[in-house]
């Protein structure tokens, strides 16, 4: 029985990794390197070549939010993984942790699919799920009621949640 649970867990972990990898490949990196030469960040060396140092890498709201979301999930997944891998834990706790890992995997897949669909109509989007509520933020200057309704319908169909628990908002960079 333990071998079957380990096999299911490893397959779940592998599937999650494939989904995250595919998501990472389909999204474009939006980081931009910026320089500020007014503050003396550029210099001329002895050979007459100009060196420019990068002040910082700027991430937009959507990239940062997605990274934070993924990092939190990774930590939770690691905690659940340690419970599943601990043979001293009661079997009920291991089953609960395994079920929660499967739920996380399903949620990640659904969020990724919604973001991919929204990418066709909006420059960027992020879907955040927390305790049964879903927040969708799209990158646009304005969002009409009909656009919000379409997004709500998409989330309802994909994640099987009630309309009252879905929040849709627009954010312009």
C-alpha positions as CSV (number, residue, x, y, z in Angstrom):
1,X,0.0,0.0,0.0
2,X,2.9,2.3,0.8
3,X,4.4,1.7,-2.6
4,X,1.2,2.6,-4.4
5,X,1.0,5.9,-2.4
6,X,4.5,6.7,-3.2
7,X,3.9,6.0,-6.9
8,X,0.8,8.2,-6.9
9,X,2.7,10.9,-5.2
10,X,5.6,10.7,-7.6
11,X,3.3,10.8,-10.6
12,X,1.5,13.8,-9.1
13,X,4.7,15.6,-8.5
14,X,5.9,14.8,-12.0
15,X,2.7,16.1,-13.5
16,X,2.8,19.3,-11.5
17,X,6.4,19.8,-12.7
18,X,5.4,19.3,-16.3
19,X,2.5,21.8,-15.9
20,X,4.7,24.4,-14.3
21,X,7.4,23.9,-17.0
22,X,4.8,24.2,-19.8
23,X,3.4,27.4,-18.1
24,X,6.9,28.8,-17.8
25,X,7.6,28.1,-21.5
26,X,4.4,29.7,-22.7
27,X,4.7,32.9,-20.8
28,X,7.1,35.5,-22.0
29,X,9.6,36.9,-19.6
30,X,8.7,40.5,-18.7
31,X,11.7,41.6,-16.8
32,X,13.4,44.7,-18.0
33,X,16.8,45.8,-17.1
34,X,17.1,49.5,-16.4
35,X,20.0,51.9,-16.2
36,X,20.3,55.4,-14.8
37,X,23.3,57.2,-16.2
38,X,22.3,60.5,-14.6
39,X,23.5,59.2,-11.2
40,X,26.9,58.2,-12.4
41,X,26.3,54.5,-13.1
42,X,28.3,54.6,-16.3
43,X,32.0,54.9,-16.3
44,X,34.9,55.0,-18.8
45,X,37.7,52.6,-18.2
46,X,41.4,53.0,-19.2
47,X,40.7,51.6,-22.7
48,X,38.1,54.2,-23.4
49,X,35.2,51.7,-23.2
50,X,32.0,52.6,-21.4
51,X,30.8,50.3,-18.6
52,X,27.2,50.6,-17.6
53,X,26.0,48.9,-14.4
54,X,22.4,47.8,-14.0
55,X,20.7,49.4,-11.1
56,X,17.9,46.8,-10.8
57,X,15.7,44.4,-12.6
58,X,12.2,45.7,-12.7
59,X,9.4,43.2,-12.5
60,X,5.9,44.2,-13.3
61,X,3.0,43.6,-11.0
62,X,1.8,40.5,-12.8
63,X,5.2,38.7,-12.9
64,X,5.8,39.5,-9.2
65,X,2.4,38.3,-8.2
66,X,2.8,35.1,-10.1
67,X,6.2,34.5,-8.6
68,X,4.9,35.1,-5.1
69,X,2.0,32.8,-5.7
70,X,4.2,30.0,-7.1
71,X,6.7,30.3,-4.2
72,X,4.0,30.0,-1.6
73,X,2.6,27.0,-3.3
74,X,6.0,25.4,-3.6
75,X,6.6,25.8,0.1
76,X,3.2,24.3,0.9
77,X,3.8,21.5,-1.6
78,X,7.2,20.7,0.1
79,X,5.5,20.6,3.6
80,X,2.9,18.2,2.3
81,X,5.5,16.2,0.6
82,X,7.4,15.8,3.9
83,X,4.1,14.6,5.5
84,X,3.6,12.0,2.7
85,X,7.1,10.8,2.9
86,X,7.1,10.4,6.7
87,X,6.3,6.8,7.5
88,X,5.7,7.6,11.1
89,X,2.7,9.8,10.4
90,X,-0.8,8.2,10.7
91,X,-2.2,7.0,7.4
92,X,-5.1,9.4,7.6
93,X,-2.8,12.3,7.7
94,X,-0.8,11.0,4.8
95,X,-3.9,10.5,2.7
96,X,-5.1,14.0,3.6
97,X,-1.8,15.5,2.6
98,X,-1.8,13.5,-0.7
99,X,-5.4,14.7,-1.4
100,X,-4.4,18.3,-0.7
101,X,-1.4,17.9,-3.1
102,X,-3.8,16.7,-5.8
103,X,-6.1,19.6,-5.1
104,X,-3.2,22.0,-5.5
105,X,-2.2,20.4,-8.7
106,X,-5.7,20.7,-10.1
107,X,-5.9,24.3,-9.0
108,X,-2.6,25.2,-10.6
109,X,-3.7,23.6,-13.8
110,X,-7.0,25.5,-13.8
111,X,-5.3,28.8,-13.1
112,X,-2.8,28.2,-15.8
113,X,-5.5,27.4,-18.4
114,X,-7.6,30.5,-17.4
115,X,-4.5,32.7,-17.7
116,X,-3.7,31.2,-21.1
117,X,-7.3,31.9,-22.4
118,X,-7.1,35.4,-21.1
119,X,-3.8,36.0,-22.7
120,X,-5.6,35.9,-26.1
121,X,-7.6,39.0,-25.1
122,X,-5.4,40.8,-22.6
123,X,-1.7,41.7,-22.4
124,X,-1.4,39.7,-19.1
125,X,-3.5,38.2,-16.4
126,X,-3.1,36.5,-13.0
127,X,-5.5,34.2,-11.3
128,X,-5.3,33.9,-7.5
129,X,-7.2,31.2,-5.6
130,X,-7.6,31.4,-1.8
131,X,-9.9,29.3,0.3
132,X,-12.6,28.9,-2.4
133,X,-12.5,32.4,-3.6
134,X,-10.9,33.3,-7.0
135,X,-9.4,36.7,-7.9
136,X,-8.7,37.5,-11.5
137,X,-6.6,40.6,-12.4
138,X,-6.2,41.5,-16.0
139,X,-3.8,44.0,-17.5
140,X,-5.9,46.6,-19.1
141,X,-6.8,50.2,-18.6
142,X,-10.5,49.5,-18.3
143,X,-12.8,46.6,-18.0
144,X,-16.4,46.6,-19.2
145,X,-19.2,44.8,-17.4
146,X,-19.5,42.3,-20.3
147,X,-15.8,41.6,-20.3
148,X,-16.0,40.9,-16.5
149,X,-19.0,38.7,-17.0
150,X,-17.1,36.7,-19.7
151,X,-14.2,36.2,-17.3
152,X,-16.5,35.2,-14.5
153,X,-18.1,32.6,-16.8
154,X,-14.7,31.3,-17.8
155,X,-13.7,30.9,-14.2
156,X,-17.0,29.3,-13.2
157,X,-16.7,26.7,-16.1
158,X,-13.0,25.9,-15.4
159,X,-13.0,25.9,-11.6
160,X,-16.6,25.1,-10.6
161,X,-16.9,28.0,-8.2
162,X,-19.9,30.2,-7.4
163,X,-20.0,33.6,-9.1
164,X,-20.2,35.3,-5.7
165,X,-16.7,34.0,-4.9
166,X,-15.1,35.4,-8.1
167,X,-13.5,38.9,-8.2
168,X,-12.4,40.4,-11.4
169,X,-10.4,43.6,-11.6
170,X,-8.3,45.6,-14.1
171,X,-4.8,46.9,-13.5
172,X,-2.9,49.1,-15.9
173,X,0.9,49.2,-15.6
